[in-house]
Amino acid sequence: MKNNISYPGRRVVLCVFLLIPLVMISAQTFGSESCTQAEKRLLQDMEDHFLHDHALIEAACILSGVTDPDSIQHYLDWYSTLLKTIEAFHFDPMDRIGSANKVFNYLHGTWLQKYQLEATTLTDIKNVKKFNCVSATVLFNLICEDLGWPTEAFETPSHVYTIFPNFTEPFRIENTSPIGFNIMKNLQAYSRYLAQFYPENQVLHIGLDRLYLYENSKGRLISNTELLGLLAYNRAYFALKQSQYLKAGDLVRLARRFNYDSRSNIAFEIGLYSQWSRFLFEKKQYNKAFQVLSEAVLRYPDEQAFSVNCRSAFQNALRACWIKKNWPATRYLLNSMLDLDILSEQDFDHLIDRLAEWEHYLNTQQRMQESKEAALYIKRLYTIIPAPQM
């Protein structure tokens, strides 16, 4: 029997970089199986979405993919030396803008030497002096924070840049360009810069003069802790590109501990759910496909294809459980699906018939307690069947 399954079109968007884009992923699907010990400790530390046992720079190294203790220390030493070098500059305490500009120029003259879309992490900066908007903004913001100058970031659907929240004027810094300090001075030039990250027809539709306002109307201010989550999102992009679905999912789970509402990763997450569940369908791993799709439904309830495919995965998984006569797995599927509240009237009819078969089978096997459970599910279903459409 051919599965009735459809998928949303691929809408993976590469931000300046692929600030790539799931509800907090459940342990059943993304169980951190592919995470290193360093990543698992970081995940646990961020359980309440705040760092307690890791400094921001240490977390940034781990999220950049540095997980061996000696390697982490190597990168921390590099950062410490860089910070000490900058601290030795003669900063005017009365000129915070000039001081920040001096740091900006120094970084672009030494470590931020070549913009590359896929240079997504601190390791790219340290090892080959290449960067993108995420890695450059992380380095600049953390340096400024350690110098005592509070920083934040602004994340849009395609980009991220630095905000100094306590300067006397709105102050935004474009870290991907050596002339990006204080972009508010020349919004026309900055709009032309942004245009390269949009399809030409979209720029024409929005209007070049309104591109900056459009970009920012879709974004939000984020803390430096939230900013770090984009490092893991970008690594998840590469994992998905190599069809490493579980690793991509685990990295997304880690990323969302830092940045749960990442505006630049929505399309990525939708693409991940779609590709991963399609792969599981093709492998006839319907139970796992249902887990992935149930999370997709919770995360993106307006994506109707996820609901359709989730119901298809559910029915296929139920059939597999019946063939194997696995009632506990059936019970788990039922509870999960009923919590989603996406069953159609036809689904209810099919489910009641299947449960009646289960009740009869369990009764004949003298599994009376489980037979009663099946009967109770039938009773529950009759109380929540949607009314027929007029």
C-alpha positions in Angstrom: 0.0 0.0 0.0 1.4 3.4 -1.0 1.8 5.8 1.8 -0.3 9.0 1.5 2.5 11.4 2.3 3.4 14.9 1.2 6.2 17.2 2.2 6.6 21.0 2.3 8.9 22.4 -0.3 12.5 22.9 0.7 12.9 26.3 2.2 16.3 26.2 3.7 17.7 29.7 3.7 21.4 30.5 4.1 21.7 33.6 6.1 24.8 35.6 6.2 25.6 32.6 6.9 23.2 30.0 7.0 22.0 31.1 10.3 20.3 28.1 10.0 16.6 26.9 11.0 11.8 22.5 16.4 9.2 23.0 20.7 12.0 21.8 23.0 13.0 18.5 21.5 12.0 15.5 23.5 14.5 12.9 24.6 12.8 10.2 22.6 13.8 11.8 19.3 16.9 13.9 20.0 18.4 12.0 22.9 21.9 13.6 22.6 23.2 10.3 21.3 25.6 12.1 19.0 26.7 14.8 21.4 30.1 14.7 23.0 30.6 14.8 26.8 31.4 18.5 26.7 28.3 19.2 24.7 26.2 17.1 27.1 27.6 19.0 30.1 26.8 22.3 28.3 23.3 21.1 27.6 22.8 20.3 31.2 24.3 23.6 32.4 21.8 25.4 30.1 18.8 23.5 31.3 17.2 26.7 32.7 18.5 28.7 29.6 21.3 30.3 31.8 24.9 29.5 32.0 26.2 28.6 35.5 29.3 26.5 35.1 30.7 27.8 31.8 32.0 31.2 30.8 30.6 32.6 27.6 33.9 32.1 25.7 34.1 28.4 26.9 30.6 27.8 25.7 31.4 29.5 22.4 34.3 27.1 21.9 32.2 24.0 22.6 29.4 25.3 20.4 32.0 25.8 17.7 32.8 22.1 17.8 35.8 22.1 20.1 35.1 19.4 22.7 38.3 17.8 23.7 39.5 19.3 27.1 43.0 20.1 25.8 41.7 21.6 22.6 39.2 23.8 24.6 42.0 25.0 26.8 44.1 25.8 23.6 41.3 28.1 22.3 40.8 29.6 25.7 44.5 30.5 25.8 44.3 32.0 22.4 41.3 34.2 23.4 43.0 35.1 26.7 46.1 36.3 24.9 44.0 38.3 22.4 42.1 39.9 25.2 45.3 40.9 27.1 46.7 42.4 23.9 43.5 44.6 23.5 43.4 45.5 27.2 46.9 47.0 26.8 45.5 49.6 24.4 45.1 53.1 25.7 41.4 53.5 25.8 39.8 56.9 26.6 37.2 56.0 29.3 35.2 59.1 28.1 35.0 57.9 24.5 33.3 54.5 24.5 32.5 54.8 20.8 36.1 55.5 19.8 37.3 52.7 22.1 34.9 50.2 20.5 36.0 51.4 17.1 39.6 50.8 18.0 38.8 47.2 19.0 36.7 46.7 15.8 39.6 47.9 13.6 42.2 45.8 15.4 40.1 42.6 15.0 39.6 43.3 11.3 43.3 44.1 10.8 44.4 40.9 12.5 41.9 38.0 12.9 38.9 39.0 10.7 40.8 39.0 7.4 38.5 37.3 4.9 34.7 37.0 4.9 33.5 33.6 4.0 29.9 32.5 4.1 30.6 29.1 5.6 33.3 30.3 8.1 30.8 29.8 10.9 32.7 29.3 14.2 35.5 30.7 16.3 37.8 27.9 15.0 37.6 29.4 11.5 38.7 32.7 12.9 41.6 31.3 15.0 42.8 28.8 12.4 42.4 30.5 9.0 41.3 34.0 9.9 38.0 33.6 8.0 34.6 34.6 9.4 31.0 35.2 8.8 28.4 37.3 10.5 27.9 34.8 13.4 31.5 34.1 14.2 32.6 37.7 13.9 29.8 39.0 16.0 30.4 36.4 18.7 34.1 37.3 18.9 33.6 41.1 18.9 30.7 41.0 21.4 32.6 38.7 23.9 35.7 40.9 23.7 33.7 44.0 24.4 31.9 42.3 27.3 35.2 41.3 28.9 36.4 44.9 28.5 33.4 46.0 30.5 31.3 47.3 27.6 27.8 45.6 27.5 26.8 44.3 24.1 23.8 42.6 22.6 23.0 41.4 19.1 20.1 41.8 16.7 19.1 38.7 14.8 17.0 38.9 11.6 15.8 36.2 9.3 19.1 36.4 7.3 21.7 38.2 9.5 23.0 39.2 12.9 25.0 42.2 14.0 26.2 44.0 17.2 24.2 46.4 19.3 25.6 48.6 22.0 22.5 49.2 24.2 23.8 51.9 26.5 25.5 54.3 24.2 23.9 57.8 24.0 22.7 57.1 20.4 21.5 54.0 18.5 24.6 52.2 17.7 24.8 49.1 15.4 27.9 47.4 14.0 28.1 45.3 10.9 30.9 42.8 11.7 31.2 41.3 8.2 32.7 44.4 6.7 35.8 46.4 7.8 33.8 49.6 7.1 30.7 48.3 9.1 31.3 50.3 12.3 28.2 52.4 13.1 26.0 51.4 10.1 23.4 53.9 11.1 25.6 56.7 9.6 24.9 55.5 6.1 21.7 53.4 5.8 21.6 53.7 2.0 25.1 52.1 1.7 24.1 49.5 4.2 20.9 48.7 2.4 23.0 48.1 -0.8 25.2 45.8 1.3 22.2 43.8 2.6 20.8 43.4 -0.9 23.4 40.9 -1.8 21.8 38.4 0.6 18.4 38.7 -1.0 17.1 37.4 -4.3 17.0 40.3 -6.8 13.3 40.0 -7.3 12.7 40.2 -3.6 14.8 43.3 -3.3 12.8 44.9 -6.1 9.6 44.0 -4.4 10.6 45.4 -1.0 12.5 48.4 -2.4 16.1 49.1 -1.7 15.3 52.1 0.4 13.1 50.0 2.7 15.3 46.9 2.9 16.9 47.8 6.2 13.6 48.5 7.9 12.1 45.3 6.4 15.0 43.2 7.6 14.7 44.6 11.1 10.9 44.4 11.3 11.4 40.6 11.1 14.1 40.3 13.8 14.6 40.7 17.5 17.2 41.8 20.0 19.1 38.9 21.5 21.6 38.5 24.4 25.1 37.2 23.9 24.0 33.9 25.4 21.3 33.6 22.7 23.8 34.7 20.1 26.0 31.7 21.0 23.2 29.3 19.9 23.7 30.4 16.3 27.1 28.7 16.4 25.4 25.3 17.0 22.7 26.0 14.4 25.3 26.6 11.8 27.0 23.3 12.6 23.6 21.6 12.4 23.3 22.9 8.8 26.5 21.1 7.8 25.3 17.9 9.5 22.0 18.0 7.6 23.9 18.7 4.4 25.7 15.3 5.0 22.4 13.6 5.8 23.5 13.2 9.5 19.9 13.7 10.7 20.4 12.7 14.3 23.5 14.8 14.7 21.7 17.8 13.2 18.8 17.3 15.5 21.0 17.1 18.6 22.8 20.3 17.6 19.5 22.0 17.1 18.4 20.8 20.5 21.6 22.3 22.0 21.3 25.5 20.0 17.7 26.1 21.2 18.8 25.8 24.8 20.6 29.1 24.0 18.3 30.6 21.5 14.8 29.2 21.5 13.3 31.8 19.2 15.9 32.0 16.5 14.4 34.1 13.6 17.2 33.1 11.2 16.7 29.3 11.6 12.9 28.8 11.0 13.4 27.7 7.4 16.2 25.4 8.4 14.2 23.7 11.1 11.3 23.1 8.7 13.7 21.7 6.2 15.3 19.4 8.8 11.9 18.0 9.9 10.8 17.5 6.3 14.0 15.8 5.1 14.5 13.7 8.2 10.9 12.4 8.3 11.0 11.6 4.6 14.2 9.6 5.2 12.5 7.7 8.0 9.5 6.9 5.9 11.7 5.6 3.1 13.3 3.3 5.7 9.9 2.3 7.0 10.9 3.5 10.5 7.4 4.9 11.1 7.6 5.1 14.9 10.7 7.4 14.6 9.0 9.3 11.8 6.0 9.9 14.0 8.3 11.2 16.8 10.0 13.7 14.5 6.7 14.8 12.9 4.9 15.1 16.2 7.6 17.6 17.3 7.3 19.4 14.0 3.5 19.8 14.5 4.1 21.3 18.0 6.8 23.6 16.7 5.1 24.7 13.5 1.3 24.1 13.8 0.6 26.2 10.7 2.6 23.9 8.5 -0.3 21.6 7.4 1.9 19.1 5.7 3.4 18.2 9.0 0.0 17.3 10.4 -0.9 15.2 7.3 2.4 13.4 7.4 2.2 12.9 11.2 -1.1 11.2 10.9 0.2 9.0 8.1 3.3 8.0 10.2 0.9 7.3 13.1 -1.3 5.0 11.1 1.7 3.1 9.7 3.3 2.8 13.2 0.0 1.5 14.6 -0.1 -1.1 11.9 3.4 -2.2 12.6 2.6 -2.5 16.3 -0.4 -4.6 15.6 1.6 -7.0 13.4 4.1 -7.4 16.2 1.3 -7.4 18.8 3.1 -4.7 20.8 0.5 -3.1 23.0 2.9 -1.0 25.1 4.2 0.7 22.0 0.6 1.2 20.8 -0.3 2.8 24.1 2.6 5.2 23.8 1.6 6.2 20.2 -2.0 6.7 21.3 -1.0 9.0 24.2 1.3 11.0 22.0 -1.2 11.4 19.2 -4.1 12.4 21.4 -1.9 15.1 23.0 -1.4 16.6 19.5 -5.1 16.8 18.9 -4.8 16.6 15.1 -6.9 13.5 14.3 -9.6 13.8 11.6 -13.0 12.1 11.9 -11.8 9.4 9.5 -8.8 8.8 11.7 -11.0 8.4 14.8 -13.1 5.7 12.9 -10.0 3.8 11.9 -8.5 4.1 15.4 -11.7 2.8 17.1 -11.7 -0.2 14.8 -8.1 -0.9 15.6 -8.6 -0.6 19.3 -11.6 -3.0 19.1 -9.3 -5.5 17.6 -6.8 -4.9 20.4 -9.5 -5.3 23.0 -10.6 -8.6 21.6 -7.0 -9.9 21.1 -5.9 -9.0 24.6 -9.0 -10.5 26.0 -8.3 -13.8 24.2 -4.7 -13.7 25.6 -6.0 -13.3 29.1 -4.3 -10.0 29.4 -7.4 -8.5 31.1 -5.8 -5.3 32.5 -4.5 -4.3 29.0 -7.9 -5.3 27.5 -9.6 -2.9 29.8 -7.1 -0.2 28.8 -8.0 -0.7 25.2 -11.7 -0.4 26.1 -11.0 2.8 28.0 -9.3 4.3 25.0 -12.3 3.5 22.9 -14.6 5.2 25.5 -12.3 8.2 25.5 -12.3 8.5 21.8 -16.1 8.6 21.6 -16.0 11.6 23.9 -13.7 13.6 21.7 -14.7 12.7 18.1 -15.1 16.0 16.2 -18.6 16.8 15.1 -19.3 16.3 11.3 -18.8 19.3 9.1 -22.1 20.9 7.9 
